[in-house]
Structures are given as structure tokens and as C-alpha cells.
Amino acid sequence: MADDVIRGQFDGLVRRAGGVDAVAAILEARHGSGTKGTVSKMCRGQIGVTIDAVVAVEDFLGSYPITRRLIERIGKDPQPAQPLSELAATCAVAAGEAHGALVRAMSETSAGGSALTRGERTEVLARMRTAREEMDQIIAAVEGMAAP
């Protein structure tokens, strides 16, 4: 995959996993081959990041940013362009509502005290997902902008 964003995400995953040596060991254990030189070249963009490497590192970390990005490629209907300032405003509102729901749910005065009730958990997750969708729209808009 020759995409600077994916390469950057992969580099971040490699760092989180413990560096090129650790990821080479993960690839070796999972696929029978993996060298730190190959991992290093993927991180620097000298060669493409392989799907096998992405899956192995994401599974090891339990974090799936590249898989999520690939799913987004086909899962979104084209939307009419919305000005970035409007996206920023709606994102700020959604983020504020999401954090407000979380703070209320964690409050000692909430129904579950400091533990989240089923209803609070549902509300927090729904509002956080809405905020994430707003942020995803900003990311897509910025990625689609031509550099000056």
C-alpha cells in the first residue's frame, strides 16, 4: 500500500509495538518470515506496507486504525462538500455533548455512581461515535484538499 497516511499509521503502530525489532519478531512468529530491514523500509516508505504486516501488528496491539481507514474507503457515500468551518463547529458541538455525557455518567450523583449504568454506557457510546463521525468528516475533507 503506497499511501502516506497508511505508512504514517503503520509507523505509529510499529513504535507502539516496541519498534522494528519487535514487529519483525511478530511477523516471524506469525508468518515464518520478517526482518527488521523490511519493517524499517515499510515505515520509511521505501517499500509498500503489506496487508500481512498490518494485520499482524494491529492484532498484536488490539488497535485497528489502518483496517478502519480501508473500510472507510468503500463504506461512505459521497457527501456534498461542506465548508471546513461548518464541520469544525458541528464537531465541537458533538465533542462537547460526548464529553458532557461521559462526565455526567462518571459523576458520583449519577444513577450508577462512578460506575456507568447500561443506559449511561449506551448514551456515552452513541455520543462518542457521533463525535468520531464528525471528526472523520473533517479528516476526509482535509485529506481531499489540494496542498498549496
C-alpha positions in Angstrom: 0.0 0.0 0.0 1.6 3.2 -1.2 -0.3 5.8 0.9 1.5 8.3 3.1 -1.3 8.3 5.7 -1.3 4.5 5.9 2.5 4.5 6.0 2.4 7.0 8.9 -0.2 5.0 10.7 1.9 1.8 10.3 5.0 3.6 11.6 3.0 4.7 14.7 1.8 1.1 15.2 5.4 -0.2 14.9 6.5 2.3 17.6 3.7 1.3 19.9 4.5 -2.4 19.4 8.1 -1.8 20.5 10.0 -0.9 17.3 11.1 -2.6 14.2 12.8 -5.5 16.1 9.6 -6.3 17.9 7.5 -6.1 14.8 10.0 -8.3 12.8 9.6 -10.9 15.6 5.8 -10.6 15.4 5.9 -11.2 11.6 8.4 -14.0 12.0 6.2 -15.8 14.6 3.0 -15.3 12.6 4.2 -15.8 9.0 7.6 -17.5 9.3 9.4 -14.5 7.8 10.0 -11.0 8.9 13.1 -8.8 9.0 13.8 -5.6 10.7 15.1 -4.2 7.4 11.8 -4.9 5.7 9.8 -3.4 8.6 12.0 -0.3 8.6 11.6 0.2 4.8 7.8 0.0 5.2 7.9 2.6 7.9 10.1 4.9 5.8 8.0 4.4 2.6 10.8 2.7 0.7 8.5 -0.2 0.1 4.8 -0.6 0.4 3.2 -1.7 3.7 1.8 -5.2 3.3 -1.6 -6.3 4.4 0.0 -9.2 6.3 2.2 -6.8 8.3 -0.8 -4.5 9.0 -3.0 -7.4 10.2 -0.2 -8.9 12.4 0.7 -5.6 14.1 -2.9 -4.5 14.6 -3.9 -7.8 16.0 -0.9 -7.7 18.4 -1.8 -4.3 19.6 -5.6 -4.8 19.5 -5.9 -1.5 17.7 -7.1 -1.2 14.1 -6.6 2.2 12.6 -5.5 1.0 9.1 -8.2 -1.5 8.8 -10.7 1.2 9.8 -9.3 3.5 7.1 -9.5 0.8 4.5 -13.1 0.1 5.4 -13.9 3.8 5.2 -12.8 3.8 1.6 -15.9 1.9 0.5 -18.3 2.5 3.3 -19.1 6.2 2.8 -21.5 7.7 0.3 -20.2 10.8 -1.3 -21.4 13.8 0.6 -21.8 17.3 -0.7 -18.8 19.4 0.2 -19.4 21.3 3.5 -17.2 24.2 4.4 -14.5 23.2 6.9 -15.7 26.0 9.3 -19.1 24.3 9.5 -17.6 20.9 10.0 -15.4 22.4 12.8 -18.5 23.9 14.5 -20.6 20.7 14.3 -17.6 18.7 15.5 -17.1 21.0 18.5 -20.8 20.6 19.5 -20.7 16.8 19.1 -17.4 16.6 21.1 -18.8 18.8 23.9 -22.0 16.7 24.1 -20.0 13.5 24.1 -17.7 14.7 26.9 -20.7 16.1 28.8 -22.4 12.7 28.7 -19.2 11.0 29.9 -18.7 13.4 32.8 -22.4 13.2 33.9 -22.2 9.4 33.7 -19.0 9.3 35.9 -20.4 11.7 38.4 -21.0 10.5 41.9 -24.5 11.8 41.6 -25.4 9.7 38.6 -27.6 6.7 38.9 -24.7 4.3 38.9 -22.4 6.5 41.0 -18.9 6.4 39.5 -19.8 3.2 37.6 -21.7 3.6 34.3 -25.2 2.1 34.2 -26.3 0.4 31.0 -28.2 3.5 29.9 -25.3 5.8 30.6 -22.9 3.5 28.7 -25.3 3.5 25.7 -25.6 7.3 25.7 -21.8 7.8 26.1 -21.0 5.4 23.3 -23.6 6.9 21.0 -22.4 10.5 21.6 -18.8 9.5 21.2 -19.5 7.7 18.0 -21.3 10.8 16.7 -18.3 12.9 17.6 -16.0 10.4 15.9 -18.1 10.6 12.7 -17.9 14.4 12.7 -14.1 14.1 13.1 -14.0 11.5 10.3 -15.7 14.1 8.0 -13.1 16.7 8.9 -10.3 14.2 8.2 -11.9 13.3 4.8 -12.3 16.9 3.9 -8.7 17.9 4.8 -7.3 14.8 3.1 -9.2 15.8 -0.1 -7.8 19.3 -0.1 -5.1 20.1 -2.5 -1.8 21.3 -1.0 -0.9 24.9 -1.8 
